[in-house]
């Protein structure tokens, strides 16, 4: 059994994590083996996140006054959380892929950008393209009108040059 001072340290560490991050995925991990847990931790690290097994009552106490308060209320069963300050899509993809191969791992809920989401929303998030791909598409859409304008302006000059060249060849301009 942990001492009260150790529990208070755990609560402070969790509170700091809850205040730093806006992307948290809460999951159950019943009947997972140690090897599966180690694989999950590696998967989360590779996706740029952190993974932690939490005691429900400590997580609830630590989340008080943070954006994760409603997420950590009324937790039941064995609970773990994966969180990141980076791209939530990458973490959701990694966790979803892991959950498909390991049925002992299951989502309970999540929080993205400070808003609590349900399990179905985690699946939708995992099906989204990565942030870099979305930015690339957005940049293309922003640049497209500028490219069309440049083409139109260059086309007018090119057409004028062709008309003048034909006029010179036919000796219409002297």
Protein Blocks (a to p, Z undefined) as FASTA:
>chain_A
ZZfklmmmmmmmmmmmmmmpccdcdddfehiafklmmmmmmmmmmnopacddddfklmmm
mmgopaklmmmgoiecjddddddfbdfklmmmmmmmmmmmmmkbccfbdceehiacdfkl
mmmmmmpccfklmmmmmmmmmmmmmmmmmmmmmmmmmmmmmmmmmmmmnopaZZ
